[in-house]
Amino acid sequence: MEKEMKVIEGFEHIKYSHVHYPPEEMVSRSQQYYDWMETRRSVRDFSDKPVPKEVIENIIKSASTAPSGAHKQPWTFCVVSNAELKKQIREAAEEEEYESYTKRMSETWLDDLKPMATNHQKPFLETAPYLIIVFKRAFEFDEDGSKHQNYYVNESVGLACGFLISAIHDAGLVTLTHTPSPMGFLHKILERPENERPFLLLPVGYEADEVYVPNNRRKSLEEVAVFYE
């Protein structure tokens, strides 16, 4: 069906309408979505069981529906399944993480991490069938080689990563937000262009056969929301 279109200030706009639900169904759907998302956990123990590539492609397409400043979509999703590249990424990440755990992190930070039972070793970077490394694009190159600014880059890429994590969970897979600092080694290993900077690394796959995660308490609605009525 051809979409109804209107030209506004010289640009094409398509007519938009969304699906609406009765109030009772809205409540039910929103509760069901919350119940499902509440089961999401960050997982550090992965299975090497293969995941169809089409699932990863669909997850990334979902992430790319996120809003962005001036619709610049300033992100690149690098998907790594090559074993040698994953090995290189793990070795470089563990080197940086060792420095962080032994020299960079404060005692308070290390104490806060104790319930997570983490350390500098990151075997999931090799075990998970896919690594998705999200790069932010600070600017673009015009045809003549000049630079063109992107807007609200961190905010836009952060939103896309949120969509990505939700899509991963919806597909029945698990992930972990991994941010080794600094992350410049990802730029080098994956040979990314100068306008891209690593933002987030997400291993994606199935959880291992037996996994335990911290029994963390999420803040209540009263702790995270303020209603002005």
BATOR-588787 format. One record per residue (C-alpha): residue in three letters; x, y, z. Coordinates in nm, 2 decimals, m for minus. Each point is the difference from the previous one (the first is absolute). Layout:
N
 code      X      Y      Z
  ALA      X      Y      Z
...
This chain:
229
 code      X      Y      Z
  MET   0.00   0.00   0.00
  GLU   0.14   0.34  m0.10
  LYS   0.06   0.23   0.30
  GLU  m0.17   0.34   0.01
  MET   0.26   0.27  m0.03
  LYS   0.03   0.37   0.05
  VAL   0.29   0.24  m0.08
  ILE   0.09   0.22   0.29
  GLU   0.26   0.27  m0.05
  GLY   0.13  m0.18  m0.30
  PHE   0.03  m0.34   0.16
  GLU  m0.22  m0.31  m0.04
  HIS  m0.20  m0.11   0.31
  ILE  m0.21  m0.31   0.02
  LYS  m0.32  m0.02   0.19
  TYR   0.04  m0.19   0.33
  SER  m0.24  m0.18   0.22
  HIS   0.07  m0.24   0.28
  VAL  m0.19  m0.30   0.13
  HIS  m0.22   0.09   0.29
  TYR  m0.13  m0.23   0.28
  PRO  m0.29   0.02   0.25
  PRO   0.13   0.12   0.34
  GLU  m0.04  m0.35   0.15
  GLU   0.21  m0.15  m0.28
  MET   0.26   0.27   0.04
  VAL   0.04  m0.08   0.36
  SER   0.02  m0.37  m0.07
  ARG   0.26   0.04  m0.28
  SER   0.21   0.24   0.20
  GLN   0.00  m0.24   0.30
  GLN   0.09  m0.30  m0.22
  TYR   0.29   0.20  m0.16
  TYR   0.13   0.10   0.34
  ASP  m0.03  m0.36   0.13
  TRP   0.20  m0.12  m0.29
  MET   0.27   0.27   0.03
  GLU   0.03  m0.06   0.37
  THR   0.14  m0.34  m0.08
  ARG   0.29   0.15  m0.18
  ARG   0.34  m0.04   0.16
  SER   0.36   0.07  m0.09
  VAL   0.16  m0.33  m0.07
  ARG   0.37  m0.08   0.01
  ASP   0.00  m0.37  m0.07
  PHE  m0.08  m0.08  m0.36
  SER  m0.06  m0.31  m0.21
  ASP   0.17  m0.03  m0.33
  LYS  m0.32  m0.13  m0.15
  PRO  m0.04   0.16  m0.35
  VAL  m0.26   0.27  m0.05
  PRO  m0.16   0.06  m0.35
  LYS   0.17   0.30  m0.17
  GLU  m0.35   0.12  m0.10
  VAL  m0.09   0.05   0.36
  ILE   0.30   0.23   0.05
  GLU  m0.09   0.19  m0.31
  ASN  m0.36   0.05   0.12
  ILE   0.12   0.11   0.35
  ILE   0.22   0.26  m0.16
  LYS  m0.27   0.12  m0.23
  SER  m0.22   0.04   0.31
  ALA   0.27   0.20   0.18
  SER   0.02   0.23  m0.31
  THR  m0.36   0.11   0.05
  ALA   0.12   0.21   0.30
  PRO  m0.05   0.37  m0.03
  SER   0.31   0.21  m0.06
  GLY   0.10   0.37  m0.02
  ALA  m0.11   0.14  m0.33
  HIS  m0.06  m0.36  m0.11
  LYS   0.38  m0.04  m0.07
  GLN   0.00  m0.35   0.14
  PRO   0.36   0.04   0.12
  TRP   0.08  m0.37   0.07
  THR   0.17  m0.30  m0.15
  PHE  m0.06  m0.35   0.13
  CYS   0.31  m0.22  m0.05
  VAL  m0.09  m0.37   0.02
  VAL   0.29  m0.23   0.08
  SER  m0.03  m0.38  m0.03
  ASN   0.36  m0.06  m0.12
  ALA   0.18  m0.21   0.26
  GLU   0.34   0.17  m0.05
  LEU  m0.15   0.35   0.03
  LYS  m0.19  m0.10   0.31
  LYS   0.33  m0.14   0.15
  GLN   0.18   0.33  m0.08
  ILE  m0.29   0.20   0.16
  ARG   0.01  m0.21   0.31
  GLU   0.37   0.03   0.05
  ALA   0.00   0.38  m0.05
  ALA  m0.31   0.04   0.23
  GLU   0.15  m0.21   0.27
  GLU   0.32   0.20  m0.01
  GLU  m0.19   0.32   0.05
  GLU  m0.23  m0.15   0.26
  TYR   0.30  m0.13   0.20
  GLU   0.14   0.35   0.01
  SER  m0.34   0.13   0.12
  TYR  m0.05  m0.26   0.27
  THR   0.36   0.04   0.13
  LYS   0.08   0.37  m0.05
  ARG  m0.29   0.21  m0.13
  MET  m0.30  m0.09   0.21
  SER  m0.05   0.15   0.35
  GLU  m0.06  m0.22   0.30
  THR  m0.36   0.12   0.02
  TRP  m0.05  m0.10  m0.37
  LEU   0.15  m0.34   0.06
  ASP  m0.22  m0.05   0.31
  ASP  m0.31   0.09  m0.20
  LEU   0.10  m0.26  m0.26
  LYS   0.04  m0.29   0.25
  PRO  m0.37  m0.11  m0.01
  MET   0.05  m0.04  m0.38
  ALA   0.29  m0.25   0.05
  THR   0.19   0.15  m0.29
  ASN   0.37   0.02  m0.08
  HIS   0.22   0.09  m0.29
  GLN  m0.05  m0.34  m0.17
  LYS  m0.26   0.01  m0.28
  PRO  m0.04  m0.35  m0.16
  PHE  m0.34   0.09  m0.13
  LEU   0.17   0.22  m0.27
  GLU   0.11  m0.33  m0.16
  THR  m0.28  m0.23   0.10
  ALA  m0.30   0.20  m0.12
  PRO  m0.08  m0.07  m0.36
  TYR  m0.02   0.38  m0.08
  LEU   0.14   0.32   0.13
  ILE  m0.18   0.32  m0.10
  ILE   0.23   0.30   0.04
  VAL  m0.20   0.32  m0.03
  PHE   0.20   0.30  m0.14
  LYS  m0.12   0.36   0.02
  ARG   0.06   0.22  m0.30
  ALA   0.10   0.34   0.11
  PHE  m0.02   0.14  m0.35
  GLU  m0.04  m0.10  m0.36
  PHE   0.21   0.07  m0.31
  ASP  m0.17   0.18  m0.28
  GLU   0.07  m0.09  m0.36
  ASP   0.27   0.26  m0.02
  GLY   0.17  m0.14   0.31
  SER  m0.11   0.28   0.23
  LYS  m0.14  m0.09   0.34
  HIS  m0.37   0.03   0.08
  GLN  m0.11   0.00   0.37
  ASN  m0.23  m0.24   0.16
  TYR  m0.22   0.11   0.29
  TYR  m0.07  m0.14   0.35
  VAL   0.23  m0.29  m0.09
  ASN   0.03  m0.16   0.35
  GLU  m0.37   0.03   0.07
  SER  m0.09  m0.14  m0.34
  VAL   0.23  m0.30   0.02
  GLY  m0.10  m0.06   0.36
  LEU  m0.36  m0.02  m0.11
  ALA   0.09  m0.24  m0.28
  CYS   0.19  m0.22   0.25
  GLY  m0.31  m0.01   0.23
  PHE  m0.21  m0.12  m0.30
  LEU   0.27  m0.25  m0.08
  ILE   0.00  m0.15   0.35
  SER  m0.38  m0.02   0.00
  ALA   0.00  m0.18  m0.34
  ILE   0.26  m0.25   0.12
  HIS  m0.21  m0.09   0.30
  ASP  m0.31  m0.02  m0.22
  ALA   0.17  m0.25  m0.23
  GLY   0.07  m0.23   0.30
  LEU   0.37   0.07   0.01
  VAL   0.22   0.16   0.27
  THR   0.26   0.27   0.01
  LEU   0.23   0.21   0.22
  THR   0.09   0.36  m0.03
  HIS   0.38   0.00  m0.01
  THR   0.20   0.32   0.00
  PRO   0.37  m0.06   0.04
  SER   0.16   0.33   0.06
  PRO   0.17   0.13  m0.21
  MET  m0.16  m0.17  m0.31
  GLY   0.24   0.13  m0.27
  PHE   0.12  m0.35  m0.07
  LEU  m0.34  m0.08  m0.16
  HIS   0.05   0.28  m0.24
  LYS   0.34  m0.13  m0.09
  ILE  m0.08  m0.38  m0.02
  LEU  m0.31   0.06  m0.21
  GLU   0.17   0.27  m0.22
  ARG  m0.29   0.25   0.03
  PRO   0.02   0.34  m0.16
  GLU   0.10   0.31   0.19
  ASN  m0.35   0.13   0.04
  GLU  m0.10  m0.30   0.21
  ARG   0.07  m0.06   0.37
  PRO  m0.09  m0.32   0.20
  PHE  m0.30   0.06   0.23
  LEU  m0.11  m0.35   0.13
  LEU   0.09  m0.36  m0.05
  LEU  m0.28  m0.26   0.03
  PRO   0.06  m0.38  m0.01
  VAL  m0.31  m0.17  m0.13
  GLY  m0.11  m0.36   0.02
  TYR  m0.16  m0.26   0.23
  GLU   0.08  m0.03   0.37
  ALA   0.22  m0.29   0.11
  ASP  m0.17  m0.32   0.13
  GLU   0.02   0.11   0.36
  VAL   0.01   0.37   0.08
  TYR  m0.03   0.20   0.32
  VAL  m0.04   0.38   0.00
  PRO   0.01   0.24   0.29
  ASN  m0.33   0.02   0.19
  ASN  m0.02   0.38  m0.05
  ARG  m0.30   0.20   0.10
  ARG  m0.13   0.25  m0.25
  LYS  m0.12   0.33   0.13
  SER  m0.37   0.03   0.05
  LEU  m0.22   0.23  m0.20
  GLU  m0.01   0.24   0.29
  GLU   0.38   0.02   0.00
  VAL   0.03   0.08  m0.37
  ALA  m0.30   0.20  m0.09
  VAL  m0.17   0.32   0.11
  PHE  m0.35   0.08  m0.12
  TYR  m0.12   0.36  m0.01
  GLU  m0.38  m0.02   0.00
